[in-house]
């Protein structure tokens, strides 16, 4: 085997080991339209860790009619909000699955300061004190996007009703105004993408997320990432934050 080929294989092996090391818990914060969903998917693929979505978990429990799901279904039928206690129980159930042992990224959790405090305690007793992780507090990555750019990003979205292709009249317009390039269908604006709805969603996000961000800022766990950068650069910034946190955790062990 040539020296060059040996080096290439060693380099590939080293990269694989680096990606497959313990990552720990990750919380991704960001307003609607900041790209959290896209970045979460990229992070899970890069590190081979699961994405834990509270929305998906709630729907799955209701669908499977588990004891927790029945409680959630009854609450929703009465028009009541799902309590922090129930949400935390569902997250605890998911975080006891074996695929999270190297780490995971939380989607839609924690949404309140109460949930954040519960998560810290759960991780401490379930992971840190069992010796699974050197550091148990999550690294919190906050994607920051300029408010006006965020409005353009969301209100400019147009969706093909046939195949679901998404365009943006400002940054990624179709070849013919309001017409899908692929099938010629007239593009539509989702109700959630209308400006008055977006402003309400952004205000709600600020109210909900501020206490969570403040909780982790006090623990020096929040790192801001510029979400106005191109997609790949945002991903690279998040990966650098996670890698640095993972290396620091190993060093403190």
Secondary structure, DSSP 8 states (H G I E B T S, - for coil): --HHHHHHHHHHHHHHHHHTS--EEEEEEE-TTSSHHHHHHHHHHHHT-EEEEHHHHHHHHHHHT-HHHHHHHHHHHTT----HHHHHHHHHHHHTSGGGTTEEEEES---SHHHHHHHHHHHIIIIITTTS-S--S-EEEEEE--HHHHHHHHHTEEEETTT--EEETTTB--SBTTB-TTT--BEE--GGGSHHHHHHHHHHHHHHHHHHHHHHHHTT-EEEEETTS-HHHHHHHHHHHHHHHHHHHHHH-
